[in-house]
Amino acid sequence: MEFCTLFNKRRPLRQVQRRTRWRCCFLLPLPSMLVLLTVALLVALFLTKLHPKFLYSDHVPSELVDVWSHNETTSVLQFQEHGKAVEARNASGNQFFSHPNFSYPLHHQIGASLPSPQHLQLKRKKPHFTPYHDWEAFEADYQEMLRTLKIFIYPEAFKEDNYSSPASPFANIFLPLPNPMDPNLGNYYSEHAFKIALLHSSLVTKDPEEAHFFFMPFSINAMRNHPLLHSASSISDFVAQYTTNISSELRFWNASGGADHFYVCCHSIGRDAASKHPALHTNAIQVTCSSSYFQRLYITHKDIGLPQIWPRKEEPALNPPDARYLLLFFSGRAQNSHVRQKVLEMWSKETSFAIFSGSSAFPYKEGFRRSKYCLHIKGYEVNTARVSDAIHYGCIPVLISNYYDLPFANILDWSKFSIVISEGDIHLLKEILSSVSKERYLMMFKNLGIVKKHFIWHSNPRSYDSFYMTAYQLWLRRGLYKMFPST
């Protein structure tokens, strides 16, 4: 039997022996070897879990975060560096595999080095509290829209055209309002504001051959106030006849079956305007304030939700959070809404709330300025101007309106600047609001200031305002196929 000296003691051992040409031998007890191997494996797993960079011979040092840049960038590398989400872009365009902390091109094997700094571009991910789903993707496509989108307006909207001669009893139905800031417009201001902004925008083309969309410029609100129309039945008859006229006199409707045509309405009767012309309802795009999944004449993903906004001047400055001593504010009629009636029955006596049926005990706008949260409760329709009122005055909207297709919801993450409550959870209203942390409230308040520009109309439209955000919704629907056969 061979012996070896281990820890200055000479003893016989069961040996695991590996001889080299120098006739050296490494001798360890088998149980000890298993223990050491297990410990080494656990340490290796711990290190790779803690810092994935140990998988590579080279790694991206933390001091290089946000400083590398290169123009030839296509694909993305993501990993964690000291808890900060980072992404790197290289020019290879290869597929990536996923990892809880990072992703890496498949053509790089474990143990291979990362691309050199000259081929990487690192930047921080957007913070999780941004009010947008993906600002970078939206911004790039938005700029493409500004360069490309063209809209043809049917000639009735222009004074100088014979179709809209002042002698016609229906001329004012198509013409823009002379005073769009008339406070009497109230809830129907957005319908007129869109038309005026479009007429002053760079998106209009006089060449129908280059148009992506065709605007049908009739006003439901103007028809509602017209002595020869007024009723819902008369309005739908007029709209159906107008659609038939343009499809027989001009060829643009028939080229798509109406799929590239759109009209705008904010009056509640507008939801029935297309009811007597099947192709107008099924194919054309309805841009409407009453954007409800539940309405049979609103087709989700084809039609567009329009923000309902009152005409008002810009607020000089928002009331800061620490000046808002009321937890919740609401003022409005309850007669036409069982949901409002339920809220009043349950919460009208809550001392931290200011909830009124009808007029409030103080000026309407002061309710928004004094409160942290402001209720939007569906009335006859899912929409009211209270959502934009709340955003305008810096009050976090609390939405109790099932089936509401919120404006710009494919761009804006409403959960980052509002609270949505199901009608079935009204009894939990105070509990839900009280559970919001101060940090989350301040984040939502800050985001209101960011998204506020999207809920403002301008006669001469400005980038990212309500007009251009609505136009972007049209841009996303370009190239839709008709669903109803032409006749």
C-alpha positions in Angstrom: 0.0 0.0 0.0 1.2 3.5 -0.8 1.3 6.2 1.8 1.3 9.9 1.6 1.9 12.6 4.1 -1.1 14.9 4.7 -1.2 17.6 7.3 2.2 16.2 8.7 0.6 12.8 9.3 1.5 9.6 7.5 -1.5 7.4 7.1 -3.0 5.1 4.5 -5.9 6.7 2.5 -8.4 5.7 -0.2 -6.9 7.7 -2.9 -8.1 9.5 -6.0 -4.9 9.7 -7.9 -3.9 11.5 -11.0 -0.3 11.0 -12.1 1.6 13.5 -14.3 4.8 12.9 -16.1 6.6 14.4 -13.1 5.0 11.6 -11.1 3.2 14.0 -8.8 0.0 12.8 -7.2 -2.9 14.7 -5.7 -4.5 12.7 -3.0 -7.7 13.6 -1.2 -10.4 11.6 0.6 -13.4 11.1 -1.7 -16.0 12.7 0.8 -13.7 15.8 1.1 -13.5 16.1 -2.7 -17.3 16.0 -3.1 -17.7 18.7 -0.4 -15.2 21.0 -2.1 -16.7 20.6 -5.5 -20.2 21.3 -4.1 -19.0 24.5 -2.4 -17.2 25.6 -5.6 -20.3 25.1 -7.7 -22.5 27.1 -5.2 -20.0 30.0 -5.2 -20.0 30.0 -9.0 -23.8 30.0 -9.2 -24.0 32.8 -6.7 -21.5 35.0 -8.6 -23.2 34.5 -11.9 -26.6 35.3 -10.4 -25.3 38.4 -8.7 -23.3 39.7 -11.7 -24.0 38.1 -15.1 -20.8 39.8 -16.4 -18.8 37.0 -14.8 -20.0 34.8 -17.6 -17.8 36.7 -20.0 -14.1 37.2 -20.3 -14.8 40.9 -20.9 -17.7 43.0 -19.4 -19.1 46.4 -19.7 -17.9 48.4 -16.7 -20.4 50.5 -14.9 -18.5 53.7 -15.5 -19.2 53.4 -19.2 -23.0 53.4 -18.7 -24.6 56.2 -20.7 -21.3 57.2 -22.4 -20.8 54.8 -25.2 -22.2 55.8 -28.6 -22.1 54.7 -32.2 -24.3 55.5 -35.2 -24.5 52.0 -36.7 -27.0 50.6 -34.2 -29.8 48.1 -34.8 -30.2 45.4 -32.2 -30.4 45.6 -28.4 -28.4 44.1 -25.5 -29.9 44.5 -22.1 -28.4 43.7 -18.7 -28.2 44.9 -15.1 -25.3 47.0 -13.9 -25.5 47.7 -10.1 -29.3 47.5 -10.2 -29.7 50.0 -13.1 -31.4 48.8 -16.2 -29.2 49.4 -19.2 -29.5 48.5 -22.9 -26.8 48.3 -25.5 -27.3 48.3 -29.2 -25.0 46.7 -31.8 -24.9 46.6 -35.5 -25.2 42.8 -36.0 -29.0 42.6 -35.9 -28.8 39.1 -34.4 -31.5 37.4 -32.4 -31.4 37.6 -28.6 -32.1 35.1 -25.8 -33.8 36.2 -22.6 -32.4 36.2 -19.0 -33.9 37.7 -15.9 -31.2 40.4 -15.9 -30.0 40.7 -19.5 -30.4 39.5 -23.1 -27.6 38.6 -25.5 -27.2 37.7 -29.2 -27.5 34.0 -29.8 -24.4 33.9 -32.0 -22.3 34.8 -28.9 -21.6 31.7 -26.8 -21.3 31.6 -23.1 -17.7 32.7 -22.2 -17.3 34.9 -25.3 -16.5 38.5 -25.0 -19.0 41.3 -25.4 -18.8 43.6 -28.5 -16.2 46.3 -28.2 -17.3 49.8 -27.0 -17.0 51.1 -30.5 -20.0 48.9 -31.5 -22.2 49.6 -28.6 -24.6 52.3 -27.6 -25.7 52.2 -24.0 -28.6 54.2 -22.5 -30.9 53.9 -19.5 -34.3 52.5 -20.0 -37.2 54.9 -19.5 -38.2 55.2 -15.9 -41.2 53.0 -14.9 -43.3 56.1 -14.0 -43.4 57.6 -17.5 -47.0 58.3 -18.6 -46.4 56.7 -22.0 -46.3 53.1 -23.0 -43.3 53.6 -25.3 -42.3 57.2 -25.9 -39.5 56.5 -28.3 -41.6 54.3 -30.6 -44.4 56.8 -30.6 -42.1 59.8 -31.2 -40.5 58.2 -34.2 -43.8 57.2 -35.8 -45.3 60.6 -34.9 -42.6 62.5 -36.8 -43.2 60.2 -39.8 -46.8 61.2 -39.6 -46.0 64.9 -39.7 -43.9 64.4 -42.8 -46.3 62.1 -44.6 -50.0 62.2 -43.6 -52.3 64.0 -46.0 -56.1 64.6 -45.5 -58.5 65.8 -48.2 -61.5 67.8 -47.0 -64.7 67.7 -48.9 -65.4 71.2 -50.4 -68.4 72.0 -48.3 -66.1 73.2 -45.5 -64.7 76.1 -47.6 -66.6 79.4 -47.9 -65.3 80.1 -51.3 -66.7 76.9 -52.8 -70.1 76.8 -54.5 -71.2 73.8 -52.4 -71.2 75.9 -49.3 -72.9 79.1 -50.7 -74.4 81.1 -47.9 -77.7 80.9 -49.8 -77.9 77.2 -48.9 -80.0 76.5 -45.8 -77.5 73.9 -44.7 -74.2 75.8 -45.3 -73.5 76.3 -41.6 -73.6 72.6 -41.0 -70.3 72.3 -42.9 -68.6 75.6 -42.3 -66.3 76.2 -39.3 -67.7 78.2 -36.5 -66.8 81.9 -36.5 -66.4 81.9 -32.7 -65.1 78.5 -31.6 -64.4 79.8 -28.1 -68.1 80.5 -27.5 -68.7 79.2 -23.9 -72.2 78.0 -25.0 -70.6 75.2 -27.0 -69.8 73.5 -23.8 -69.5 69.7 -24.2 -69.5 70.0 -28.0 -66.4 72.3 -28.4 -64.1 69.4 -29.4 -66.2 68.7 -32.5 -65.7 72.2 -33.8 -62.1 72.6 -32.5 -60.9 69.6 -34.6 -62.4 71.0 -37.8 -60.8 74.5 -37.3 -57.4 73.0 -36.3 -57.5 70.7 -39.4 -58.2 73.6 -41.7 -55.2 75.5 -40.3 -52.8 72.5 -40.3 -50.2 71.3 -42.8 -51.9 67.9 -43.1 -54.5 69.2 -45.6 -54.1 68.5 -49.3 -56.1 69.8 -52.2 -55.0 66.8 -54.3 -57.3 63.8 -53.4 -54.9 61.5 -55.2 -52.3 61.9 -52.5 -54.7 61.8 -49.6 -54.6 59.0 -46.9 -58.0 60.1 -45.6 -61.1 62.1 -46.6 -62.8 64.3 -44.0 -66.6 64.6 -44.1 -67.1 68.0 -42.6 -70.7 67.9 -41.3 -71.3 68.9 -37.7 -73.7 66.9 -35.6 -73.9 69.7 -33.1 -74.8 72.2 -35.8 -77.5 69.8 -37.1 -78.9 69.4 -33.6 -79.4 73.2 -33.4 -80.7 73.5 -37.0 -84.5 74.2 -37.3 -84.9 72.0 -40.4 -83.2 68.9 -38.8 -82.8 68.8 -35.0 -84.2 65.3 -34.3 -82.0 62.2 -34.3 -84.0 60.7 -37.1 -83.7 63.7 -39.3 -79.9 64.0 -38.6 -79.3 60.3 -39.6 -81.4 60.9 -42.8 -79.3 63.9 -43.7 -76.0 62.1 -43.1 -77.1 59.1 -45.1 -78.1 61.3 -48.0 -74.9 63.3 -47.9 -72.8 60.1 -48.0 -74.8 58.8 -50.9 -74.3 62.1 -52.8 -70.5 62.1 -52.4 -70.3 58.4 -53.4 -72.2 59.0 -56.6 -70.7 62.4 -57.6 -67.1 61.6 -56.6 -65.1 58.4 -57.0 -63.1 58.5 -53.7 -65.7 56.8 -51.5 -66.2 53.9 -53.9 -62.4 53.3 -54.2 -62.3 52.1 -50.6 -65.9 51.6 -49.7 -65.5 54.5 -47.3 -62.7 52.9 -45.2 -60.5 56.0 -45.6 -63.3 58.4 -44.8 -64.0 59.9 -41.3 -66.3 62.3 -39.5 -66.1 63.9 -36.1 -68.9 64.3 -33.5 -69.1 65.0 -29.8 -72.9 65.3 -29.4 -74.5 62.2 -27.9 -76.9 62.0 -30.9 -73.9 61.5 -33.1 -73.7 57.9 -32.2 -76.8 57.3 -34.3 -75.7 59.5 -37.2 -74.5 56.6 -39.3 -77.3 54.2 -38.4 -79.1 54.6 -41.8 -76.1 54.1 -44.0 -74.6 50.7 -43.4 -71.3 51.3 -45.2 -70.8 54.6 -43.3 -71.2 52.8 -40.0 -69.2 49.7 -40.8 -66.4 51.1 -42.9 -65.9 54.9 -42.2 -64.0 56.0 -39.1 -66.1 57.7 -36.4 -64.1 60.1 -34.3 -66.3 60.6 -31.3 -66.4 61.7 -27.7 -68.9 58.9 -26.9 -66.4 56.1 -27.3 -68.0 53.2 -25.5 -67.3 49.6 -26.0 -70.9 49.0 -25.1 -72.4 51.1 -27.8 -73.6 49.1 -30.8 -72.6 51.9 -33.3 -69.1 52.3 -31.9 -66.6 49.8 -33.4 -63.4 49.4 -31.3 -60.1 49.7 -33.1 -61.8 51.2 -36.1 -63.4 54.2 -34.4 -61.5 56.8 -32.4 -62.1 58.2 -28.9 -62.0 62.0 -29.0 -61.2 63.9 -25.7 -64.2 66.0 -24.6 -62.8 69.5 -23.7 -64.5 72.7 -22.8 -63.3 76.0 -24.3 -61.1 77.7 -21.7 -58.0 79.8 -21.3 -54.7 78.3 -20.2 -54.4 77.9 -16.4 -51.4 80.1 -15.3 -50.1 77.6 -12.7 -51.4 74.4 -11.1 -52.3 74.4 -7.4 -49.4 72.4 -5.7 -50.2 69.1 -4.0 -49.8 70.5 -0.4 -52.5 73.1 -1.1 -55.1 70.5 -1.9 -56.9 69.8 1.4 -59.8 67.8 0.0 -59.4 64.2 -0.8 -62.1 64.0 -3.5 -64.4 66.3 -5.5 -67.5 65.7 -7.7 -70.3 68.0 -8.8 -73.0 67.0 -11.3 -76.5 66.0 -12.0 -77.5 62.5 -10.8 -80.9 62.2 -12.5 -79.6 60.5 -15.7 -77.1 58.1 -14.0 -77.7 55.3 -11.6 -74.0 55.2 -11.0 -73.9 58.8 -9.8 -76.9 58.1 -7.6 -75.1 55.2 -6.0 -72.0 57.3 -5.3 -74.1 60.1 -3.8 -76.0 57.6 -1.6 -72.8 56.0 -0.2 -70.4 59.0 0.0 -72.2 62.3 0.1 -71.7 62.6 3.9 -68.0 61.6 3.9 -66.2 64.6 5.4 -63.0 64.2 3.4 -65.0 64.2 0.2 -66.8 67.2 -1.5 -69.6 65.5 -3.5 -72.6 67.5 -4.7 -75.7 66.7 -6.7 -76.0 69.7 -9.0 -74.0 72.8 -8.2 -71.2 72.8 -5.6 -71.0 75.0 -2.5 -68.0 76.8 -4.1 -67.0 77.7 -7.7 -66.7 74.6 -10.0 -63.1 75.1 -10.9 -62.2 75.6 -7.2 -63.4 72.1 -6.5 -60.7 70.8 -8.9 -58.0 73.2 -7.6 -58.6 72.3 -3.9 -58.8 68.5 -4.3 -56.3 65.7 -4.8 -58.7 63.5 -6.7 -61.7 64.3 -8.9 -64.4 61.9 -9.9 -65.5 61.3 -13.5 -68.7 59.3 -13.3 -70.6 58.2 -16.4 -73.8 60.0 -17.0 -76.0 59.3 -20.0 -72.8 58.5 -21.9 -69.4 57.1 -20.7 -67.7 60.4 -21.4 -67.9 63.8 -19.8 -65.6 66.9 -19.8 -64.6 66.2 -16.2 -61.7 64.1 -17.3 -60.1 66.9 -19.2 -61.2 69.4 -16.5 -59.3 67.3 -13.9 -56.2 67.2 -16.1 -56.4 70.9 -16.8 -56.5 71.8 -13.0 -54.0 69.2 -11.8 -56.5 66.9 -10.1 -56.0 63.2 -10.4 -58.9 61.8 -12.4 -60.8 58.9 -10.7 -62.7 57.2 -13.5 -65.9 55.3 -12.7 -67.2 54.5 -16.2 -67.3 51.0 -17.4 -66.6 50.3 -21.1 -65.0 53.8 -21.7 -62.5 53.6 -24.6 -60.2 56.3 -23.2 -58.7 58.8 -25.6 -55.1 58.0 -26.8 -55.0 54.8 -24.6 -52.6 53.2 -27.1 -50.1 55.9 -26.4 -50.8 57.1 -22.8 -50.6 54.7 -19.9 -53.6 56.0 -18.0 -52.7 54.1 -14.8 -49.7 56.5 -14.4 -51.9 59.6 -14.0 -55.4 58.4 -13.1 -57.2 55.7 -11.1 -59.8 53.5 -12.8 -62.4 52.0 -10.5 -65.1 49.5 -11.6 -68.7 50.4 -10.9 -68.9 47.4 -8.7 -66.2 48.7 -6.4 -67.8 52.0 -5.5 -68.1 50.9 -1.8 -64.3 50.7 -1.7 -63.8 54.2 -3.0 -62.3 55.8 0.1 -60.2 52.7 0.9 -58.7 52.7 -2.6 -57.8 56.4 -2.5 -56.4 56.2 1.0 -54.2 53.3 0.1 -52.3 55.4 -2.6 -48.8 56.2 -1.2 -47.6 59.8 -1.2 -44.8 58.8 -3.7 -47.4 57.4 -6.2 -49.6 60.4 -5.8 -46.8 62.8 -6.5 -45.7 60.7 -9.5 -49.3 60.9 -10.9 -49.5 64.7 -10.2 -46.2 65.2 -12.1 -47.5 63.1 -15.0 -50.6 65.2 -15.3 -48.3 68.1 -16.0 -46.7 66.0 -18.8 -49.9 64.8 -20.5 -51.8 68.1 -20.1 -50.6 69.3 -23.5 -52.4 66.4 -25.2 -55.8 67.7 -23.9 -55.7 71.2 -25.3 -57.0 72.5 -28.6 -55.5 75.3 -30.6 -57.0 77.0 -33.6 -53.5 76.9 -35.1 -52.5 73.4 -34.0 -49.4 72.8 -32.0 -47.3 69.6 -31.9 -48.7 66.9 -29.5 -51.9 68.9 -28.8 -55.4 67.3 -29.0 -55.5 67.8 -32.8 -52.2 66.1 -33.6 -52.8 63.3 -31.1 -56.1 62.6 -32.8 -54.5 62.8 -36.2 -52.0 60.2 -35.1 -54.9 57.9 -34.3 -56.0 58.3 -37.9 -52.4 57.6 -39.0 -52.4 54.3 -37.2 -55.5 53.3 -39.2 -54.2 54.1 -42.7 -54.6 51.2 -45.1 -57.7 49.7 -43.4 -59.7 47.4 -45.7 -63.4 47.9 -46.3 -65.7 45.6 -44.4 -68.9 46.4 -46.3 -69.3 45.8 -50.1 -69.7 48.9 -52.3 -73.1 49.3 -53.9 
